[in-house]
């Protein structure tokens, strides 16, 4: 038996590419976006009452990781990317039906859009459903997960003077907390766990409409080199 689903909206996100997106929601509170609803859910009736809710669960599609052949085992980044595990024991993007879920902060409710933060969603992500977060039911004090028992250890993020000045300028133009966004995302260390890059190797990712370039002066620290307009 098969079923079909249709998006109820799409996310306009600060993340324009998959690299450097936090691997879980809420790890970067400065990561913000807008969930734009589509007809018939964009008239206000469908979101009535959500103004009383602080957080929501979003069910979505990993639209850039859909696969025809299901994977039974994956190599999660949390385990270094070189150890395989059953797909259902992980939150890997390679899902049998491409479905993901994230709990995000609900900052503002409008008739046809929701303003959200703490997101880990790529720009253009199709949203399948919205459910209110219910603390008394969703918080399980005795829950455990020995695979991921604690948040990943953060690494230090530094800036060159010119990069920090560039970032502040773009933050003012965008009216977004760009410096905090970059620091929160890079502190998660987006490089593959098996890589130990040489200091001269540069990495880059796009946040909003700017390209951020950085390198690793030491294996456990990052230095942001420049923040420049993204090339169209």
N, CA and C of each residue as an Amber inpcrd file, in Angstrom:
protein
   696
   0.8420000  -1.1900000   0.0000000   0.0000000   0.0000000   0.0000000
   0.8790000   1.2420000   0.0000000   0.5320000   2.2110000  -0.8160000
   1.2860000   3.4500000  -0.8880000   0.3810000   4.6220000  -0.5510000
   1.0130000   5.6990000  -0.0900000   0.3000000   6.9210000   0.2430000
   1.0100000   8.0900000  -0.4140000   0.2880000   9.1530000  -0.6580000
   0.8980000  10.3630000  -1.2030000   0.6650000  11.5090000  -0.2300000
   1.6340000  12.4050000  -0.1500000   1.5320000  13.5780000   0.7130000
   1.8920000  14.8100000  -0.0990000   1.3950000  15.9490000   0.3510000
   1.6770000  17.2150000  -0.3150000   2.1440000  18.2300000   0.7220000
   3.1350000  19.0520000   0.4010000   3.6130000  20.0580000   1.3560000
   2.5120000  21.0440000   1.7320000   2.5300000  21.4500000   2.9960000
   1.6240000  22.5060000   3.4460000   2.3310000  23.8600000   3.4560000
   3.6370000  23.8410000   3.1540000   4.4020000  25.0730000   3.0860000
   5.8590000  24.7740000   2.7980000   6.6390000  25.8450000   2.6630000
   8.0660000  25.7240000   2.3710000   8.8300000  26.7090000   3.2570000
  10.0390000  26.3240000   3.6510000  10.8440000  27.1400000   4.5440000
  11.7730000  28.0500000   3.7490000  11.7530000  29.3130000   4.1130000
  12.7700000  30.2640000   3.6370000  13.7840000  30.3940000   4.7600000
  14.9760000  29.8510000   4.5420000  15.9360000  29.6310000   5.6190000
  17.2150000  30.4300000   5.4330000  17.9280000  30.6170000   6.5330000
  19.2530000  31.2450000   6.4840000  20.2830000  30.3130000   5.8720000
  19.9560000  29.0140000   5.7690000  20.8970000  28.0260000   5.2350000
  20.6030000  27.7770000   3.7600000  21.5250000  28.1590000   2.9050000
  21.3480000  28.0190000   1.4620000  22.0330000  26.7820000   0.8960000
  22.8000000  26.0860000   1.6980000  23.4350000  24.8400000   1.2830000
  23.5340000  23.9220000   2.4960000  23.7180000  22.6210000   2.2490000
  23.6700000  21.6510000   3.3420000  24.8710000  21.7480000   4.2710000
  26.0250000  22.0810000   3.7370000  27.2320000  22.1330000   4.5590000
  27.1200000  23.2260000   5.6140000  27.4610000  22.9010000   6.8370000
  27.4740000  23.7940000   8.0020000  26.1170000  23.9540000   8.6710000
  25.0780000  23.2840000   8.1780000  23.8140000  23.2730000   8.9090000
  24.0010000  22.4460000  10.1770000  23.5560000  22.9280000  11.3300000
  23.6550000  22.1140000  12.5480000  22.9860000  20.7550000  12.3440000
  23.5470000  19.7280000  12.9590000  23.0510000  18.3700000  12.7390000
  21.8010000  18.0610000  13.5520000  21.4190000  18.9810000  14.4430000
  20.1810000  18.8550000  15.1900000  19.5790000  20.2630000  15.3530000
  18.2650000  20.3670000  15.5570000  17.6790000  21.6780000  15.8280000
  18.0830000  22.1820000  17.2130000  17.9040000  23.4780000  17.4310000
  18.1510000  24.1530000  18.7140000  19.6250000  24.3170000  19.0500000
  20.5370000  23.7910000  18.2440000  21.9590000  23.9770000  18.5160000
  22.4370000  25.3620000  18.1070000  21.7020000  26.0180000  17.2220000
  22.0400000  27.3770000  16.7810000  20.7920000  28.2490000  16.9200000
  20.5440000  28.8350000  18.0920000  19.3420000  29.6530000  18.2940000
  19.2310000  30.8230000  17.3270000  20.3760000  31.3030000  16.8020000
  20.3440000  32.4330000  15.8760000  19.9540000  32.0330000  14.4630000
  19.7990000  30.7270000  14.2160000  19.3960000  30.2520000  12.8840000
  17.8970000  30.4830000  12.7220000  17.5480000  31.3880000  11.8160000
  16.1490000  31.7880000  11.6950000  15.6430000  31.5890000  10.2770000
  14.3280000  31.5520000  10.1710000  13.7060000  31.4080000   8.8650000
  12.2210000  31.6750000   8.9580000  11.5510000  31.5200000   7.8290000
  10.1110000  31.7390000   7.7440000   9.4910000  30.5360000   7.0440000
   8.4650000  29.9820000   7.6580000   7.6830000  28.9250000   7.0280000
   6.5120000  29.5740000   6.3120000   6.5520000  29.5680000   4.9870000
   5.5040000  30.1800000   4.1690000   4.4900000  29.1110000   3.7890000
   3.2580000  29.2760000   4.2470000   2.1960000  28.2990000   4.0120000
   1.6110000  28.4620000   2.6190000   1.0960000  27.3740000   2.0830000
   0.4710000  27.3920000   0.7610000  -1.0160000  27.0900000   0.9160000
  -1.7810000  27.4170000  -0.1070000  -3.2320000  27.1910000  -0.0940000
  -3.5410000  25.7110000   0.0850000  -4.5770000  25.3960000   0.8450000
  -5.5570000  26.2800000   1.4900000  -5.1920000  26.6530000   2.9200000
  -3.9180000  26.4340000   3.3270000  -3.5150000  26.6280000   4.7210000
  -2.9920000  28.0310000   5.0090000  -3.1020000  28.9280000   4.0450000
  -2.5190000  30.2630000   4.1670000  -3.5580000  31.3450000   4.4470000
  -4.7060000  30.9710000   4.9740000  -5.7700000  31.9430000   5.2110000
  -5.9140000  32.3350000   6.6810000  -5.1660000  31.7070000   7.5660000
  -5.2290000  32.0670000   8.9740000  -5.9480000  31.0520000   9.8440000
  -6.9600000  30.3900000   9.3070000  -7.7190000  29.4450000  10.1150000
  -6.8470000  28.2950000  10.6170000  -5.9360000  27.8060000   9.7820000
  -5.1390000  26.6230000  10.1350000  -4.1700000  26.8970000  11.2720000
  -3.7670000  28.1460000  11.4850000  -2.7920000  28.4680000  12.5300000
  -3.4360000  29.1640000  13.7210000  -4.7320000  29.2810000  13.7310000
  -5.4070000  29.9230000  14.8590000  -5.1020000  29.1670000  16.1450000
  -4.6370000  29.8590000  17.1610000  -4.2600000  29.2490000  18.4330000
  -2.7760000  29.0200000  18.5910000  -2.0260000  29.0140000  17.4880000
  -0.5780000  28.7770000  17.5960000   0.1460000  29.9120000  18.3200000
  -0.4880000  31.0750000  18.4370000   0.1470000  32.1710000  19.1650000
   0.3170000  31.8340000  20.6480000  -0.3270000  30.7950000  21.1260000
  -0.2120000  30.3670000  22.5140000   0.8910000  29.3160000  22.7040000
   1.6020000  29.0000000  21.6380000   2.6040000  27.9270000  21.6470000
   3.9980000  28.5120000  21.4510000   4.9740000  28.0360000  22.2130000
   6.3410000  28.5540000  22.0940000   7.1840000  27.7920000  21.0750000
   6.9110000  26.4970000  20.9160000   7.6850000  25.6530000  20.0150000
   6.7500000  24.7310000  19.2400000   7.1980000  24.3300000  18.0560000
   6.4090000  23.3980000  17.2410000   7.3120000  22.3170000  16.6670000
   6.7160000  21.1500000  16.4400000   7.3640000  20.0930000  15.6750000
   7.0530000  20.3120000  14.2020000   8.0740000  20.2320000  13.3670000
   7.8860000  20.2860000  11.9240000   8.2530000  18.9300000  11.3250000
   7.3360000  18.3680000  10.5580000   7.6330000  17.1820000   9.7590000
   7.9360000  17.6520000   8.3420000   9.0440000  17.2040000   7.7910000
   9.4970000  17.7530000   6.5130000  10.1270000  16.6770000   5.6490000
  10.4340000  17.0650000   4.4190000  11.1200000  16.1760000   3.4860000
  12.5800000  16.6070000   3.3260000  13.4800000  15.6330000   3.3790000
  14.8720000  15.8860000   2.9920000  14.9010000  15.9250000   1.4640000
  14.4800000  17.0400000   0.9000000  14.2030000  17.0920000  -0.5390000
  15.4540000  16.9720000  -1.3970000  16.6430000  17.1830000  -0.8260000
  17.8730000  17.0130000  -1.5900000  18.5820000  15.6960000  -1.2640000
  17.8960000  14.8120000  -0.5460000  18.4980000  13.5220000  -0.2030000
  17.5400000  12.3690000  -0.4550000  16.5480000  12.5840000  -1.3150000
  15.5860000  11.5190000  -1.6030000  16.2390000  10.4380000  -2.4580000
  15.9490000   9.1780000  -2.1390000  16.5640000   8.0600000  -2.8320000
  15.5090000   7.0140000  -3.1860000  15.6690000   6.3870000  -4.3330000
  14.7270000   5.3510000  -4.7470000  14.9550000   4.0430000  -3.9940000
  16.1970000   3.7100000  -3.7150000  16.5110000   2.4530000  -3.0370000
  16.7660000   2.7240000  -1.5580000  15.9780000   2.1210000  -0.6620000
  16.1580000   2.3660000   0.7760000  17.5210000   1.8870000   1.2680000
  18.0630000   2.6210000   2.2380000  19.2940000   2.1990000   2.8890000
  18.9330000   1.5530000   4.2270000  19.4800000   0.3770000   4.4740000
  19.2490000  -0.2840000   5.7500000  20.2530000   0.1680000   6.8010000
  21.4510000   0.5480000   6.3490000  22.4790000   1.0210000   7.2670000
  23.0660000   2.3180000   6.7370000  23.4870000   3.1790000   7.6420000
  24.0710000   4.4710000   7.2830000  25.3150000   4.6880000   8.1360000
  26.0580000   5.7300000   7.8080000  27.2600000   6.0800000   8.5570000
  27.0630000   7.4700000   9.1640000  26.5130000   7.5620000  10.3670000
  26.1900000   8.8670000  10.9500000  27.4390000   9.6750000  11.2860000
  27.3880000  11.0000000  11.0770000  28.5320000  11.8570000  11.4170000
  28.9280000  11.7600000  12.8900000  27.9350000  11.5290000  13.7580000
  28.2220000  11.4660000  15.1930000  29.2320000  10.3630000  15.5250000
  29.2620000   9.3310000  14.6940000  30.1940000   8.2240000  14.9120000
  31.4370000   8.3390000  14.0330000  31.6640000   9.5440000  13.5350000
  32.8700000   9.7810000  12.7480000  32.7240000   9.5450000  11.2710000
  31.5520000   9.1040000  10.8330000  31.3230000   8.8800000   9.4190000
  31.9780000   7.6280000   8.8740000  32.5680000   6.8100000   9.7450000
  33.2410000   5.5910000   9.2730000  32.7360000   4.3360000   9.9820000
  31.6090000   4.4500000  10.6830000  31.0090000   3.3020000  11.3530000
  29.5450000   3.2160000  10.9550000  29.1080000   2.0830000  10.4790000
  27.7330000   1.9470000  10.0190000  26.8200000   1.5060000  11.1490000
  25.5380000   1.8850000  11.0060000  24.5300000   1.5740000  12.0070000
  23.1870000   1.5210000  11.3200000  22.2440000   0.7910000  11.8980000
  20.9110000   0.6990000  11.3280000  20.2760000   2.0690000  11.1780000
  19.6480000   2.3180000  10.0420000  19.1180000   3.6450000   9.7500000
  18.1310000   4.1010000  10.8110000  17.3720000   3.1750000  11.3980000
  16.3640000   3.5590000  12.3780000  16.9620000   3.8860000  13.7450000
  18.2570000   3.6380000  13.9170000  18.9340000   4.0160000  15.1550000
  19.5780000   5.3860000  15.0430000  19.3730000   6.0520000  13.9050000
  20.0090000   7.3430000  13.6510000  18.9850000   8.3650000  13.1670000
  19.4410000   9.5930000  13.0390000  18.6400000  10.6520000  12.4220000
  19.2520000  11.0670000  11.0900000  19.9360000  10.1570000  10.4560000
  20.5770000  10.4400000   9.1750000  19.5510000  10.9490000   8.1650000
  20.0130000  11.7560000   7.2220000  19.1200000  12.3210000   6.2100000
  18.6430000  11.2850000   5.2090000  19.3360000  10.1640000   5.1170000
  18.9650000   9.1270000   4.1460000  17.8950000   8.2300000   4.7580000
  16.6240000   8.6980000   4.6880000  15.5050000   7.9940000   5.3010000
  14.7450000   7.1740000   4.2610000  14.0540000   6.1110000   4.6930000
  13.2690000   5.3130000   3.7400000  12.2500000   6.1390000   2.9660000
  11.6030000   7.1120000   3.6260000  10.6330000   7.9630000   2.9430000
  11.0650000   9.4230000   2.9060000  12.3240000   9.6680000   3.2510000
  12.8430000  11.0300000   3.1850000  12.2380000  11.9810000   4.1900000
  11.6450000  11.4620000   5.2780000  10.9510000  12.3110000   6.2330000
  11.8500000  12.6430000   7.4130000  11.8780000  13.9260000   7.7820000
  12.6010000  14.3720000   8.9620000  11.6770000  15.0920000   9.9080000
  12.1630000  15.3430000  11.1190000  11.3900000  16.1100000  12.0890000
  12.3180000  17.0060000  12.8840000  11.8490000  18.1980000  13.2030000
  12.6150000  19.1470000  13.9940000  11.6740000  19.8850000  14.9200000
  12.1360000  20.1430000  16.1250000  11.3940000  21.0170000  17.0240000
  12.0570000  22.3910000  16.9530000  11.2710000  23.4250000  16.6570000
  11.8110000  24.7630000  16.4530000  11.0410000  25.7690000  17.3100000
  11.6720000  26.8840000  17.5800000  11.0320000  27.9490000  18.3520000
  10.1090000  28.7470000  17.4370000   8.9320000  29.0330000  17.9160000
   7.9490000  29.7970000  17.1580000   8.0070000  31.2400000  17.6380000
   8.5510000  32.1240000  16.8030000   8.7640000  33.5130000  17.1960000
   7.5730000  34.4200000  16.8900000   6.8850000  34.1610000  15.8000000
   5.7390000  35.0050000  15.4340000   4.8240000  34.2250000  14.5080000
   3.5190000  34.4630000  14.6700000   2.5170000  33.7810000  13.8540000
   1.7740000  34.8160000  13.0210000   1.7450000  34.6040000  11.7230000
   0.9420000  35.4080000  10.8200000   0.0000000  34.4800000  10.0630000
  -0.9730000  35.0470000   9.3790000  -1.9960000  34.2370000   8.7200000
  -1.4010000  33.2480000   7.7240000  -0.3620000  33.6570000   7.0240000
   0.1770000  32.8050000   5.9610000   1.6350000  32.4220000   6.1600000
   2.1800000  32.7280000   7.3420000   3.5790000  32.3690000   7.5880000
   3.8650000  32.2930000   9.0710000   4.8810000  31.4700000   9.3920000
   5.3690000  31.3300000  10.7510000   6.8400000  31.7200000  10.7780000
   7.2040000  32.5710000  11.7240000   8.5870000  32.9780000  11.8990000
   9.2080000  32.0560000  12.9410000  10.2910000  31.3540000  12.5720000
  10.8390000  30.2950000  13.4040000  12.3420000  30.4800000  13.5980000
  12.8790000  29.9050000  14.6700000  14.3180000  29.9900000  14.9390000
  14.7910000  28.7010000  15.5830000  16.1160000  28.5890000  15.7200000
  16.7020000  27.3360000  16.1810000  16.5440000  26.2290000  15.1550000
  16.5420000  26.6170000  13.8760000  16.2160000  25.6630000  12.8130000
  17.4700000  24.9330000  12.3150000  17.2380000  23.7880000  11.7020000
  18.2960000  23.0250000  11.0200000  17.7960000  22.6300000   9.6360000
  17.1010000  23.5540000   8.9840000  16.3890000  23.2750000   7.7400000
  16.9930000  24.0560000   6.5770000  17.2160000  23.3610000   5.4900000
  17.7430000  23.9610000   4.2760000  16.6960000  24.8520000   3.6200000
  17.1290000  25.8980000   2.9750000  16.2160000  26.7810000   2.2570000
  15.4280000  25.9750000   1.2160000  14.1100000  26.1690000   1.2020000
  13.2620000  25.4590000   0.2620000  12.7170000  24.1460000   0.7780000
  13.0030000  23.7960000   2.0330000  12.5330000  22.5250000   2.5870000
  11.0060000  22.4460000   2.5730000  10.4200000  21.3840000   1.9990000
   8.9640000  21.2130000   2.0280000   8.5110000  20.7210000   3.4060000
   7.5230000  21.3850000   3.9600000   6.9740000  21.0130000   5.2580000
   5.6970000  20.2160000   5.0510000   5.6090000  19.0690000   5.7250000
   4.4540000  18.1820000   5.5770000   3.3990000  18.3930000   6.6510000
   3.8210000  18.8170000   7.8400000   2.8630000  19.0010000   8.9260000
   3.4970000  19.8350000  10.0260000   2.6490000  20.4440000  10.8400000
   3.0510000  21.2380000  11.9940000   2.2880000  20.6980000  13.1970000
   2.9980000  20.4390000  14.2840000   2.3470000  19.9770000  15.5050000
   2.8900000  20.7830000  16.6840000   2.0220000  21.2170000  17.5990000
   2.5120000  21.9700000  18.7540000   3.3490000  21.1040000  19.6760000
   4.3880000  21.6920000  20.2240000   5.2020000  21.0210000  21.2370000
   4.4220000  21.0380000  22.5520000   4.2950000  19.8860000  23.1770000
   3.5310000  19.7450000  24.4250000   4.5040000  19.3010000  25.5210000
   4.9540000  20.2160000  26.3810000   6.0080000  19.8710000  27.3460000
   5.7030000  18.6650000  28.2200000   4.4880000  18.5750000  28.7760000
   4.2310000  17.4870000  29.7190000   4.2810000  16.1170000  29.0390000
   4.0470000  16.0730000  27.7320000   4.0780000  14.8060000  27.0110000
   5.3890000  14.5830000  26.2750000   6.0290000  15.6650000  25.8010000
   7.2170000  15.5230000  24.9560000   8.5180000  15.4580000  25.7470000
   8.5120000  15.9200000  26.9980000   9.7090000  15.8140000  27.8310000
   9.6460000  14.5100000  28.6170000  10.6180000  13.6410000  28.4120000
  10.6690000  12.3540000  29.1070000  11.9300000  12.3480000  29.9650000
  11.7660000  12.5450000  31.2610000  12.9070000  12.6990000  32.1610000
  13.8120000  11.4750000  32.1960000  13.2490000  10.2980000  31.9710000
  14.0380000   9.0730000  32.0670000  14.5880000   8.5950000  30.7310000
  14.4080000   9.3900000  29.6790000  14.8690000   8.9870000  28.3500000
  16.3930000   8.8870000  28.3130000  16.8890000   7.9930000  27.4760000
  18.3360000   7.8340000  27.3260000  18.6630000   7.4600000  25.8970000
  19.8830000   7.7860000  25.4910000  20.4000000   7.4170000  24.1800000
  21.9120000   7.3440000  24.2950000  22.4440000   6.1510000  24.4280000
  23.8800000   6.0020000  24.6460000  24.6920000   6.3080000  23.4000000
  24.0350000   6.3690000  22.2450000  24.7470000   6.7380000  21.0160000
  25.0390000   8.2270000  21.0120000  24.0660000   9.0160000  21.4510000
  24.2110000  10.4720000  21.4950000  23.7130000  10.9430000  22.8530000
  24.5310000  10.7440000  23.8660000  24.1220000  11.0390000  25.2340000
  24.2640000  12.5140000  25.5930000  25.0480000  13.2530000  24.8350000
  25.2600000  14.6790000  25.1150000  25.5370000  15.4020000  23.8080000
  25.3400000  16.7000000  23.8380000  25.6240000  17.5120000  22.6530000
  27.1030000  17.4350000  22.3010000  27.4430000  17.5350000  21.0080000
  28.8600000  17.4990000  20.6260000  29.6440000  18.6150000  21.3000000
  30.8930000  18.3460000  21.5780000  31.7540000  19.3560000  22.1920000
  32.0160000  20.4820000  21.1970000  31.8820000  21.7140000  21.6640000
  32.0790000  22.8670000  20.7990000  33.5700000  23.1660000  20.6420000
  33.9070000  23.7720000  19.5060000  35.2830000  24.2150000  19.3020000
  35.3000000  25.7390000  19.2250000  36.4510000  26.3080000  19.4860000
  36.5780000  27.7660000  19.5570000  36.4890000  28.3800000  18.1660000
  35.7620000  29.4970000  18.0780000  35.6300000  30.2430000  16.8220000
  36.2040000  31.6370000  17.0220000  37.1910000  31.9780000  16.2050000
  37.7960000  33.3030000  16.2300000  37.5620000  33.9830000  14.8870000
  37.8200000  35.2870000  14.8450000  37.6140000  36.0760000  13.6340000
  38.8570000  36.9030000  13.3460000  39.1360000  37.0910000  12.0730000
  40.0540000  38.1640000  11.7200000  39.3020000  39.4800000  11.9010000
  40.0050000  40.5580000  12.1130000  39.3550000  41.8480000  12.3210000
  38.5000000  42.2370000  11.1140000  39.0250000  41.9880000   9.9210000
  38.2950000  42.3790000   8.7160000  37.0340000  41.5370000   8.5440000
  37.1160000  40.2370000   8.8420000  35.9440000  39.3720000   8.7030000
  34.8480000  39.7680000   9.6830000  35.2270000  40.1070000  10.9040000
  34.2290000  40.5070000  11.9000000  33.5670000  41.8200000  11.4940000
  34.3460000  42.7340000  10.9590000  33.7780000  43.9960000  10.4800000
  32.8210000  43.7440000   9.3170000  33.2100000  42.8700000   8.3910000
  32.3240000  42.5200000   7.2810000  31.0220000  41.9040000   7.7870000
  31.1320000  41.0040000   8.7590000  29.9540000  40.3250000   9.2820000
  28.9950000  41.3010000   9.9520000  29.5220000  42.2300000  10.7180000
  28.6610000  43.2170000  11.3790000  27.9400000  44.0780000  10.3430000
  28.6370000  44.4240000   9.2670000  28.0040000  45.2160000   8.2200000
  26.8640000  44.4750000   7.5490000  27.0790000  43.2070000   7.2250000
  26.0250000  42.4140000   6.5900000  24.8820000  42.1370000   7.5690000
  25.2060000  41.9620000   8.8500000  24.1690000  41.7290000   9.8530000
  23.2290000  42.9220000   9.9420000  23.8060000  44.1210000   9.8940000
  22.9820000  45.3360000   9.9460000  22.0950000  45.4440000   8.7150000
  22.6480000  45.1060000   7.5610000  21.8620000  45.1750000   6.3220000
  20.7400000  44.1310000   6.3230000  21.0510000  42.9220000   6.7670000
  20.0700000  41.8390000   6.7600000  19.0800000  41.9270000   7.9100000
  19.4530000  42.7010000   8.9420000  18.6760000  42.7360000  10.1850000
  18.5520000  41.3280000  10.7710000  19.6750000  40.6210000  10.7570000
  19.7630000  39.2640000  11.2800000  21.0150000  39.1420000  12.1560000
  20.9860000  38.2610000  13.1780000  22.1490000  38.0660000  14.0560000
  23.2280000  37.2190000  13.3770000  23.8480000  37.7630000  12.3510000
  24.7510000  36.9890000  11.5070000  25.9810000  36.5030000  12.2630000
  26.5580000  37.3580000  13.1100000  27.7640000  36.9560000  13.8400000
  27.4580000  35.7660000  14.7480000  26.3550000  35.8570000  15.4830000
  25.9670000  34.7490000  16.3560000  25.6580000  33.4910000  15.5500000
  25.0010000  33.6520000  14.4060000  24.6740000  32.5060000  13.5560000
  25.9370000  31.7850000  13.1090000  26.9050000  32.5300000  12.6140000
  28.1510000  31.9270000  12.1380000  28.8700000  31.2230000  13.2820000
  28.9710000  31.8980000  14.4240000  29.6830000  31.3110000  15.5550000
  28.9850000  30.0430000  16.0550000  27.6750000  30.0740000  16.1610000
  26.9450000  28.9090000  16.6730000  27.0470000  27.7220000  15.7260000
  27.0180000  27.9740000  14.4270000  27.1000000  26.8760000  13.4640000
  28.5140000  26.3210000  13.3570000  29.5030000  27.1970000  13.2700000
  30.8710000  26.7210000  13.1110000  31.3920000  26.0660000  14.3770000
  30.8940000  26.4830000  15.5380000  31.3220000  25.8570000  16.7870000
  30.9470000  24.3890000  16.8480000  29.9480000  23.9900000  16.0290000
  29.5670000  22.5730000  15.9470000  30.5770000  21.7660000  15.1310000
  31.5080000  22.4570000  14.4730000  32.5350000  21.8570000  13.6290000
  31.9240000  21.0680000  12.4640000  31.5810000  21.7610000  11.3630000
  30.8900000  21.0960000  10.2580000  31.7420000  20.1660000   9.4050000
  33.0480000  20.1870000   9.5520000  33.8870000  19.3160000   8.7310000
  33.5990000  17.8540000   9.0680000  33.8060000  16.9450000   8.1300000
  33.6860000  15.5070000   8.4310000  34.6270000  15.1230000   9.5660000
  34.1480000  14.2680000  10.4450000  34.9130000  13.9360000  11.6450000
  36.2530000  13.2820000  11.3260000  36.3470000  12.6380000  10.1710000
  37.5780000  11.9320000   9.8330000  38.6290000  12.8560000   9.2150000
  38.3040000  14.1330000   9.0060000  39.2530000  15.0590000   8.3900000
  40.0400000  15.8220000   9.4520000  41.3310000  15.9310000   9.2300000
  42.1840000  16.8200000  10.0250000  42.8950000  17.7360000   9.0400000
  42.2550000  18.8430000   8.6830000  42.7750000  19.6640000   7.5910000
  44.0300000  20.4320000   7.9800000  44.8620000  20.6760000   6.9870000
  46.0230000  21.5330000   7.1810000  45.5520000  22.9730000   7.3700000
  46.3020000  23.7920000   8.1120000  45.8740000  25.1730000   8.3820000
  45.6070000  25.9810000   7.1190000  46.2810000  25.6530000   6.0190000
  46.0950000  26.4470000   4.7950000  44.8220000  26.0760000   4.0330000
  44.1850000  24.9880000   4.3970000  42.9580000  24.6010000   3.6950000
  41.7820000  25.4560000   4.1700000  41.0420000  26.0150000   3.2230000
  39.8990000  26.8600000   3.5580000  38.5910000  26.1230000   3.2970000
  37.6000000  26.4210000   4.1300000  36.2460000  25.9110000   3.9790000
  35.3110000  27.0980000   3.7740000  34.1340000  26.8160000   3.2590000
  33.1810000  27.8970000   3.0440000  31.7480000  27.4010000   3.0400000
  30.8330000  28.3020000   3.3670000  29.4050000  28.0110000   3.3320000
  28.6440000  29.3160000   3.1940000  27.4280000  29.2260000   2.6680000
  26.6030000  30.4030000   2.4930000  25.5600000  30.4850000   3.5990000
  25.5070000  31.6430000   4.2530000  24.4800000  31.9600000   5.2310000
  23.7350000  33.1960000   4.7250000  22.3990000  33.0940000   4.6620000
  21.6180000  34.1430000   4.0060000  22.2220000  34.4030000   2.6220000
  22.6600000  35.6260000   2.3300000  23.1860000  35.9110000   0.9910000
  24.6750000  36.2490000   1.0240000  25.3850000  35.7140000   2.0260000
  26.8260000  35.9640000   2.1110000  27.5800000  34.6420000   2.1900000
  28.7870000  34.6550000   1.6580000  29.6840000  33.5100000   1.7470000
  30.6450000  33.7270000   2.9140000  30.7590000  32.7280000   3.7490000
  31.6590000  32.7680000   4.9020000  32.8000000  31.7920000   4.6470000
  34.0260000  32.2800000   4.7810000  35.2120000  31.4420000   4.5700000
  35.9680000  31.3270000   5.8840000  36.4740000  30.1210000   6.1820000
  37.2200000  29.9210000   7.4180000  38.2770000  28.8460000   7.2210000
  39.1800000  28.7440000   8.1870000  40.1620000  27.6590000   8.1870000
  40.3780000  27.2000000   9.6190000  41.1720000  26.1460000   9.7670000
  41.4580000  25.5720000  11.0780000  42.9340000  25.8220000  11.3960000
  43.2500000  26.9020000  12.1230000  44.6580000  27.1430000  12.4770000
  45.2290000  26.0230000  13.3460000  44.3600000  25.3920000  14.1460000
  44.6990000  24.1740000  14.8810000  43.5210000  23.2160000  14.7010000
  43.6990000  21.9170000  14.9330000  42.6010000  20.9720000  14.7150000
  41.3590000  21.2460000  15.5490000  41.5080000  21.9740000  16.6520000
  40.3640000  22.2080000  17.5320000  39.9920000  23.6840000  17.6330000
  40.2560000  24.4390000  16.5630000  39.8470000  25.8470000  16.5450000
  39.5920000  26.2910000  15.1180000  38.7310000  27.2980000  14.9880000
  38.3490000  27.8480000  13.6910000  38.6470000  29.3390000  13.6950000
  39.0800000  29.8370000  12.5590000  39.2420000  31.2820000  12.3680000
  38.4900000  31.6850000  11.1160000  37.5280000  32.6070000  11.2730000
  36.7650000  33.1130000  10.1320000  37.6180000  34.1360000   9.3940000
  37.7620000  33.9250000   8.0840000  38.6730000  34.7320000   7.2830000
  37.9880000  35.8860000   6.5650000  36.7740000  35.6320000   6.0450000
  36.0720000  36.6890000   5.3240000  34.5850000  36.3700000   5.2450000
  33.8120000  37.4290000   5.1120000  32.3560000  37.3340000   4.9520000
  31.9930000  38.2710000   3.8040000  31.7000000  37.7150000   2.6410000
  31.5220000  38.5120000   1.4320000  30.2070000  38.1600000   0.7520000
  29.6910000  39.0380000  -0.0950000  28.4460000  38.7200000  -0.8050000
  28.5810000  37.4360000  -1.6190000  27.5570000  36.6160000  -1.5750000
  27.5640000  35.3750000  -2.3340000  27.4380000  35.6710000  -3.8080000
  28.1060000  34.8840000  -4.6140000  28.0260000  35.0350000  -6.0590000
  26.7370000  34.3910000  -6.5680000  26.0100000  35.1180000  -7.3590000
  24.7510000  34.6230000  -7.8960000  25.0260000  33.7540000  -9.1130000
